[in-house]
Each structure stands twice: as C-alpha cells, then as structure tokens.
Amino acid sequence: MDISGLVSALLIGAVVGTLGRLALPGQHHIGVLWTLVVGVAAALSGSLLAALTGVGEAAAGDWLEAGLQVVLAALGVAGLCKWFSKSMDAR
C-alpha cells in the first residue's frame, strides 16, 4: 500500500468512526484514537463483507456499503464503551 492509500484509509476510517459515534445516543468514553481505530476496522470489514455478499453489485451498492460500515462502526463504538466502562468499574 502506498502513502496515498494509507492516508485515504485513515480519512475514511475517521469519517466512518465519527458517523458510528453519532449514530449512538449518549456520551461515549473513548478517545479520538479509538474512534479512528474502530472506523478503519469498520470500513475495511464493511467493504470486505459487501464484496463477499455482492452488495457492491447492486444499484445502490455504494450507499448500502457505507451504511454497513457505519453500522459496524456503531457496534464497535458501543462495544468499546461497554468494555471501558467495565474496566473503570473494576478499579
């Protein structure tokens, strides 16, 4: 992967992670770095899942793929928030 691909992945991950955070109500106790990590992971796994299921071939495939990425990011943010809150309660 060249530098432009890496920068694109980080930017798309930041957008997907931010949209995933916005999709969840309430306060989130994770930082910007974790949002970026979740966003990049959700973007990559959402694209892979869309390619495997053939969603990208549909007429509205790009929108469906983006929606899938945001849903995965929201699930990731929710999971991390729950995990961090449990680790804070244990202290």
N, CA, C and O atoms as a GROMACS GRO file, in nm:
protein
  364
    1MET      N    1   0.085  -0.117   0.000
    1MET     CA    2   0.000   0.000   0.000
    1MET      C    3   0.090   0.123   0.000
    1MET      O    4   0.184   0.133   0.079
    2ASP      N    5   0.062   0.215  -0.087
    2ASP     CA    6   0.142   0.337  -0.091
    2ASP      C    7   0.085   0.439   0.008
    2ASP      O    8  -0.016   0.414   0.073
    3ILE      N    9   0.150   0.553   0.019
    3ILE     CA   10   0.116   0.652   0.120
    3ILE      C   11  -0.023   0.712   0.096
    3ILE      O   12  -0.094   0.742   0.191
    4SER      N   13  -0.062   0.728  -0.030
    4SER     CA   14  -0.195   0.785  -0.057
    4SER      C   15  -0.305   0.688  -0.016
    4SER      O   16  -0.411   0.730   0.031
    5GLY      N   17  -0.282   0.558  -0.033
    5GLY     CA   18  -0.379   0.459   0.012
    5GLY      C   19  -0.394   0.457   0.162
    5GLY      O   20  -0.504   0.440   0.215
    6LEU      N   21  -0.282   0.474   0.233
    6LEU     CA   22  -0.284   0.478   0.378
    6LEU      C   23  -0.357   0.601   0.430
    6LEU      O   24  -0.436   0.593   0.523
    7VAL      N   25  -0.330   0.715   0.369
    7VAL     CA   26  -0.397   0.839   0.408
    7VAL      C   27  -0.546   0.829   0.379
    7VAL      O   28  -0.628   0.874   0.460
    8SER      N   29  -0.583   0.772   0.265
    8SER     CA   30  -0.725   0.755   0.232
    8SER      C   31  -0.794   0.665   0.333
    8SER      O   32  -0.905   0.695   0.376
    9ALA      N   33  -0.729   0.555   0.371
    9ALA     CA   34  -0.788   0.463   0.468
    9ALA      C   35  -0.809   0.532   0.602
    9ALA      O   36  -0.910   0.511   0.668
   10LEU      N   37  -0.712   0.615   0.643
   10LEU     CA   38  -0.726   0.686   0.770
   10LEU      C   39  -0.837   0.790   0.764
   10LEU      O   40  -0.912   0.806   0.861
   11LEU      N   41  -0.848   0.862   0.653
   11LEU     CA   42  -0.954   0.962   0.641
   11LEU      C   43  -1.093   0.898   0.636
   11LEU      O   44  -1.185   0.944   0.702
   12ILE      N   45  -1.107   0.792   0.558
   12ILE     CA   46  -1.235   0.723   0.550
   12ILE      C   47  -1.269   0.661   0.686
   12ILE      O   48  -1.384   0.663   0.729
   13GLY      N   49  -1.168   0.604   0.753
   13GLY     CA   50  -1.189   0.548   0.886
   13GLY      C   51  -1.233   0.653   0.987
   13GLY      O   52  -1.318   0.626   1.071
   14ALA      N   53  -1.176   0.771   0.978
   14ALA     CA   54  -1.215   0.879   1.069
   14ALA      C   55  -1.360   0.920   1.046
   14ALA      O   56  -1.434   0.943   1.142
   15VAL      N   57  -1.400   0.929   0.921
   15VAL     CA   58  -1.539   0.966   0.889
   15VAL      C   59  -1.634   0.856   0.934
   15VAL      O   60  -1.736   0.885   0.996
   16VAL      N   61  -1.602   0.731   0.904
   16VAL     CA   62  -1.689   0.619   0.941
   16VAL      C   63  -1.698   0.607   1.093
   16VAL      O   64  -1.807   0.585   1.147
   17GLY      N   65  -1.586   0.622   1.163
   17GLY     CA   66  -1.586   0.616   1.308
   17GLY      C   67  -1.668   0.728   1.370
   17GLY      O   68  -1.741   0.706   1.467
   18THR      N   69  -1.655   0.847   1.316
   18THR     CA   70  -1.732   0.961   1.367
   18THR      C   71  -1.881   0.940   1.344
   18THR      O   72  -1.963   0.969   1.432
   19LEU      N   73  -1.918   0.892   1.226
   19LEU     CA   74  -2.060   0.864   1.200
   19LEU      C   75  -2.112   0.753   1.290
   19LEU      O   76  -2.227   0.756   1.334
   20GLY      N   77  -2.027   0.655   1.318
   20GLY     CA   78  -2.066   0.549   1.411
   20GLY      C   79  -2.090   0.603   1.551
   20GLY      O   80  -2.183   0.559   1.619
   21ARG      N   81  -2.009   0.696   1.594
   21ARG     CA   82  -2.030   0.760   1.726
   21ARG      C   83  -2.157   0.843   1.727
   21ARG      O   84  -2.232   0.841   1.824
   22LEU      N   85  -2.181   0.914   1.618
   22LEU     CA   86  -2.301   0.998   1.611
   22LEU      C   87  -2.429   0.916   1.605
   22LEU      O   88  -2.536   0.964   1.644
   23ALA      N   89  -2.420   0.793   1.556
   23ALA     CA   90  -2.538   0.708   1.546
   23ALA      C   91  -2.585   0.659   1.683
   23ALA      O   92  -2.700   0.617   1.698
   24LEU      N   93  -2.496   0.663   1.781
   24LEU     CA   94  -2.531   0.616   1.916
   24LEU      C   95  -2.568   0.734   2.005
   24LEU      O   96  -2.500   0.836   2.004
   25PRO      N   97  -2.676   0.722   2.081
   25PRO     CA   98  -2.712   0.830   2.173
   25PRO      C   99  -2.623   0.826   2.298
   25PRO      O  100  -2.564   0.723   2.330
   26GLY      N  101  -2.615   0.937   2.366
   26GLY     CA  102  -2.544   0.941   2.493
   26GLY      C  103  -2.398   0.980   2.478
   26GLY      O  104  -2.350   1.014   2.370
   27GLN      N  105  -2.330   0.972   2.594
   27GLN     CA  106  -2.190   1.010   2.599
   27GLN      C  107  -2.103   0.886   2.580
   27GLN      O  108  -2.136   0.778   2.628
   28HIS      N  109  -1.992   0.904   2.510
   28HIS     CA  110  -1.903   0.793   2.479
   28HIS      C  111  -1.768   0.819   2.546
   28HIS      O  112  -1.709   0.926   2.529
   29HIS      N  113  -1.722   0.721   2.621
   29HIS     CA  114  -1.599   0.739   2.697
   29HIS      C  115  -1.480   0.674   2.627
   29HIS      O  116  -1.402   0.602   2.690
   30ILE      N  117  -1.468   0.699   2.498
   30ILE     CA  118  -1.350   0.654   2.425
   30ILE      C  119  -1.291   0.776   2.355
   30ILE      O  120  -1.362   0.872   2.324
   31GLY      N  121  -1.164   0.771   2.331
   31GLY     CA  122  -1.095   0.885   2.272
   31GLY      C  123  -1.100   0.887   2.120
   31GLY      O  124  -1.158   0.799   2.056
   32VAL      N  125  -1.037   0.987   2.066
   32VAL     CA  126  -1.032   1.006   1.921
   32VAL      C  127  -0.955   0.892   1.854
   32VAL      O  128  -0.992   0.845   1.747
   33LEU      N  129  -0.846   0.849   1.918
   33LEU     CA  130  -0.766   0.741   1.860
   33LEU      C  131  -0.846   0.612   1.850
   33LEU      O  132  -0.840   0.543   1.748
   34TRP      N  133  -0.922   0.578   1.953
   34TRP     CA  134  -1.005   0.457   1.947
   34TRP      C  135  -1.116   0.471   1.843
   34TRP      O  136  -1.152   0.374   1.778
   35THR      N  137  -1.169   0.592   1.828
   35THR     CA  138  -1.270   0.615   1.724
   35THR      C  139  -1.210   0.592   1.586
   35THR      O  140  -1.274   0.533   1.499
   36LEU      N  141  -1.088   0.638   1.566
   36LEU     CA  142  -1.019   0.617   1.439
   36LEU      C  143  -0.992   0.469   1.414
   36LEU      O  144  -1.012   0.420   1.303
   37VAL      N  145  -0.948   0.398   1.517
   37VAL     CA  146  -0.920   0.254   1.504
   37VAL      C  147  -1.049   0.178   1.469
   37VAL      O  148  -1.049   0.094   1.379
   38VAL      N  149  -1.157   0.209   1.540
   38VAL     CA  150  -1.285   0.143   1.512
   38VAL      C  151  -1.334   0.179   1.372
   38VAL      O  152  -1.385   0.092   1.301
   39GLY      N  153  -1.318   0.303   1.332
   39GLY     CA  154  -1.361   0.346   1.199
   39GLY      C  155  -1.286   0.277   1.087
   39GLY      O  156  -1.346   0.234   0.989
   40VAL      N  157  -1.155   0.265   1.101
   40VAL     CA  158  -1.075   0.197   0.998
   40VAL      C  159  -1.113   0.049   0.992
   40VAL      O  160  -1.129  -0.007   0.884
   41ALA      N  161  -1.127  -0.014   1.109
   41ALA     CA  162  -1.165  -0.155   1.112
   41ALA      C  163  -1.304  -0.176   1.052
   41ALA      O  164  -1.326  -0.272   0.980
   42ALA      N  165  -1.397  -0.087   1.083
   42ALA     CA  166  -1.533  -0.098   1.030
   42ALA      C  167  -1.536  -0.074   0.879
   42ALA      O  168  -1.609  -0.141   0.807
   43ALA      N  169  -1.456   0.021   0.832
   43ALA     CA  170  -1.452   0.049   0.689
   43ALA      C  171  -1.396  -0.070   0.612
   43ALA      O  172  -1.449  -0.108   0.508
   44LEU      N  173  -1.287  -0.127   0.663
   44LEU     CA  174  -1.227  -0.242   0.595
   44LEU      C  175  -1.318  -0.364   0.600
   44LEU      O  176  -1.338  -0.431   0.499
   45SER      N  177  -1.372  -0.395   0.719
   45SER     CA  178  -1.457  -0.513   0.730
   45SER      C  179  -1.589  -0.494   0.658
   45SER      O  180  -1.644  -0.590   0.603
   46GLY      N  181  -1.642  -0.373   0.656
   46GLY     CA  182  -1.766  -0.346   0.582
   46GLY      C  183  -1.746  -0.361   0.432
   46GLY      O  184  -1.834  -0.414   0.363
   47SER      N  185  -1.633  -0.315   0.381
   47SER     CA  186  -1.604  -0.331   0.238
   47SER      C  187  -1.584  -0.477   0.202
   47SER      O  188  -1.631  -0.523   0.098
   48LEU      N  189  -1.515  -0.550   0.289
   48LEU     CA  190  -1.494  -0.692   0.266
   48LEU      C  191  -1.626  -0.769   0.269
   48LEU      O  192  -1.651  -0.854   0.183
   49LEU      N  193  -1.709  -0.739   0.367
   49LEU     CA  194  -1.839  -0.806   0.378
   49LEU      C  195  -1.929  -0.773   0.258
   49LEU      O  196  -2.001  -0.859   0.208
   50ALA      N  197  -1.925  -0.648   0.213
   50ALA     CA  198  -2.004  -0.609   0.097
   50ALA      C  199  -1.956  -0.680  -0.030
   50ALA      O  200  -2.037  -0.720  -0.113
   51ALA      N  201  -1.826  -0.695  -0.042
   51ALA     CA  202  -1.771  -0.764  -0.160
   51ALA      C  203  -1.806  -0.913  -0.157
   51ALA      O  204  -1.838  -0.971  -0.260
   52LEU      N  205  -1.801  -0.973  -0.038
   52LEU     CA  206  -1.831  -1.116  -0.026
   52LEU      C  207  -1.979  -1.147  -0.050
   52LEU      O  208  -2.013  -1.252  -0.105
   53THR      N  209  -2.066  -1.056  -0.008
   53THR     CA  210  -2.210  -1.079  -0.024
   53THR      C  211  -2.266  -1.025  -0.155
   53THR      O  212  -2.381  -1.052  -0.189
   54GLY      N  213  -2.187  -0.949  -0.228
   54GLY     CA  214  -2.233  -0.895  -0.356
   54GLY      C  215  -2.315  -0.769  -0.343
   54GLY      O  216  -2.381  -0.729  -0.439
   55VAL      N  217  -2.311  -0.704  -0.227
   55VAL     CA  218  -2.386  -0.580  -0.207
   55VAL      C  219  -2.335  -0.471  -0.300
   55VAL      O  220  -2.414  -0.390  -0.348
   56GLY      N  221  -2.206  -0.466  -0.324
   56GLY     CA  222  -2.149  -0.364  -0.410
   56GLY      C  223  -2.196  -0.370  -0.554
   56GLY      O  224  -2.182  -0.273  -0.628
   57GLU      N  225  -2.252  -0.485  -0.594
   57GLU     CA  226  -2.300  -0.501  -0.731
   57GLU      C  227  -2.439  -0.440  -0.752
   57GLU      O  228  -2.479  -0.419  -0.866
   58ALA      N  229  -2.511  -0.412  -0.644
   58ALA     CA  230  -2.647  -0.358  -0.654
   58ALA      C  231  -2.644  -0.215  -0.705
   58ALA      O  232  -2.539  -0.150  -0.706
   59ALA      N  233  -2.762  -0.166  -0.746
   59ALA     CA  234  -2.771  -0.029  -0.798
   59ALA      C  235  -2.733   0.073  -0.692
   59ALA      O  236  -2.667   0.172  -0.722
   60ALA      N  237  -2.774   0.050  -0.569
   60ALA     CA  238  -2.742   0.141  -0.459
   60ALA      C  239  -2.631   0.082  -0.374
   60ALA      O  240  -2.626   0.105  -0.253
   61GLY      N  241  -2.542   0.006  -0.434
   61GLY     CA  242  -2.438  -0.067  -0.362
   61GLY      C  243  -2.346   0.020  -0.279
   61GLY      O  244  -2.310  -0.018  -0.168
   62ASP      N  245  -2.308   0.136  -0.331
   62ASP     CA  246  -2.218   0.223  -0.256
   62ASP      C  247  -2.283   0.272  -0.127
   62ASP      O  248  -2.219   0.278  -0.022
   63TRP      N  249  -2.410   0.308  -0.137
   63TRP     CA  250  -2.481   0.356  -0.018
   63TRP      C  251  -2.502   0.243   0.082
   63TRP      O  252  -2.491   0.263   0.203
   64LEU      N  253  -2.533   0.124   0.031
   64LEU     CA  254  -2.551   0.009   0.120
   64LEU      C  255  -2.419  -0.027   0.190
   64LEU      O  256  -2.418  -0.059   0.308
   65GLU      N  257  -2.310  -0.020   0.116
   65GLU     CA  258  -2.179  -0.048   0.173
   65GLU      C  259  -2.143   0.055   0.279
   65GLU      O  260  -2.092   0.019   0.386
   66ALA      N  261  -2.169   0.182   0.252
   66ALA     CA  262  -2.140   0.287   0.351
   66ALA      C  263  -2.228   0.270   0.475
   66ALA      O  264  -2.180   0.287   0.587
   67GLY      N  265  -2.353   0.236   0.455
   67GLY     CA  266  -2.442   0.210   0.569
   67GLY      C  267  -2.394   0.094   0.653
   67GLY      O  268  -2.399   0.099   0.776
   68LEU      N  269  -2.348  -0.011   0.587
   68LEU     CA  270  -2.295  -0.127   0.657
   68LEU      C  271  -2.170  -0.089   0.738
   68LEU      O  272  -2.153  -0.136   0.851
   69GLN      N  273  -2.086  -0.006   0.682
   69GLN     CA  274  -1.967   0.039   0.752
   69GLN      C  275  -2.003   0.121   0.876
   69GLN      O  276  -1.941   0.104   0.981
   70VAL      N  277  -2.102   0.208   0.864
   70VAL     CA  278  -2.143   0.290   0.979
   70VAL      C  279  -2.206   0.203   1.087
   70VAL      O  280  -2.182   0.225   1.206
   71VAL      N  281  -2.286   0.106   1.048
   71VAL     CA  282  -2.346   0.014   1.147
   71VAL      C  283  -2.237  -0.063   1.220
   71VAL      O  284  -2.243  -0.077   1.342
   72LEU      N  285  -2.139  -0.113   1.147
   72LEU     CA  286  -2.028  -0.183   1.211
   72LEU      C  287  -1.948  -0.091   1.304
   72LEU      O  288  -1.904  -0.134   1.410
   73ALA      N  289  -1.931   0.034   1.264
   73ALA     CA  290  -1.860   0.129   1.349
   73ALA      C  291  -1.941   0.158   1.476
   73ALA      O  292  -1.884   0.167   1.585
   74ALA      N  293  -2.072   0.172   1.463
   74ALA     CA  294  -2.157   0.196   1.581
   74ALA      C  295  -2.149   0.077   1.677
   74ALA      O  296  -2.143   0.096   1.798
   75LEU      N  297  -2.150  -0.045   1.622
   75LEU     CA  298  -2.136  -0.163   1.707
   75LEU      C  299  -1.999  -0.166   1.775
   75LEU      O  300  -1.989  -0.202   1.892
   76GLY      N  301  -1.896  -0.129   1.703
   76GLY     CA  302  -1.762  -0.124   1.760
   76GLY      C  303  -1.749  -0.020   1.869
   76GLY      O  304  -1.688  -0.046   1.973
   77VAL      N  305  -1.805   0.098   1.847
   77VAL     CA  306  -1.801   0.204   1.948
   77VAL      C  307  -1.879   0.160   2.072
   77VAL      O  308  -1.833   0.180   2.185
   78ALA      N  309  -1.996   0.102   2.052
   78ALA     CA  310  -2.077   0.055   2.165
   78ALA      C  311  -2.002  -0.053   2.244
   78ALA      O  312  -2.003  -0.052   2.367
   79GLY      N  313  -1.938  -0.145   2.174
   79GLY     CA  314  -1.863  -0.250   2.242
   79GLY      C  315  -1.746  -0.195   2.321
   79GLY      O  316  -1.722  -0.237   2.434
   80LEU      N  317  -1.672  -0.101   2.262
   80LEU     CA  318  -1.559  -0.041   2.333
   80LEU      C  319  -1.605   0.040   2.454
   80LEU      O  320  -1.541   0.036   2.559
   81CYS      N  321  -1.715   0.113   2.439
   81CYS     CA  322  -1.765   0.192   2.552
   81CYS      C  323  -1.804   0.099   2.667
   81CYS      O  324  -1.775   0.128   2.783
   82LYS      N  325  -1.870  -0.010   2.635
   82LYS     CA  326  -1.909  -0.107   2.737
   82LYS      C  327  -1.786  -0.168   2.803
   82LYS      O  328  -1.782  -0.184   2.925
   83TRP      N  329  -1.687  -0.203   2.723
   83TRP     CA  330  -1.565  -0.264   2.775
   83TRP      C  331  -1.489  -0.166   2.864
   83TRP      O  332  -1.442  -0.203   2.972
   84PHE      N  333  -1.478  -0.039   2.820
   84PHE     CA  334  -1.409   0.061   2.900
   84PHE      C  335  -1.484   0.092   3.029
   84PHE      O  336  -1.421   0.114   3.133
   85SER      N  337  -1.616   0.095   3.025
   85SER     CA  338  -1.692   0.123   3.146
   85SER      C  339  -1.678   0.008   3.247
   85SER      O  340  -1.673   0.032   3.368
   86LYS      N  341  -1.670  -0.117   3.199
   86LYS     CA  342  -1.648  -0.230   3.290
   86LYS      C  343  -1.510  -0.223   3.352
   86LYS      O  344  -1.493  -0.252   3.470
   87SER      N  345  -1.410  -0.185   3.272
   87SER     CA  346  -1.274  -0.179   3.325
   87SER      C  347  -1.261  -0.062   3.425
   87SER      O  348  -1.182  -0.070   3.519
   88MET      N  349  -1.336   0.044   3.406
   88MET     CA  350  -1.334   0.156   3.500
   88MET      C  351  -1.406   0.119   3.630
   88MET      O  352  -1.364   0.161   3.738
   89ASP      N  353  -1.513   0.039   3.620
   89ASP     CA  354  -1.587  -0.003   3.740
   89ASP      C  355  -1.505  -0.100   3.824
   89ASP      O  356  -1.522  -0.105   3.946
   90ALA      N  357  -1.416  -0.174   3.762
   90ALA     CA  358  -1.336  -0.272   3.834
   90ALA      C  359  -1.227  -0.205   3.918
   90ALA      O  360  -1.170  -0.268   4.007
   91ARG      N  361  -1.197  -0.080   3.891
   91ARG     CA  362  -1.091  -0.010   3.965
   91ARG      C  363  -1.137   0.031   4.100
   91ARG      O  364  -1.061   0.091   4.175
   0.00000   0.00000   0.00000
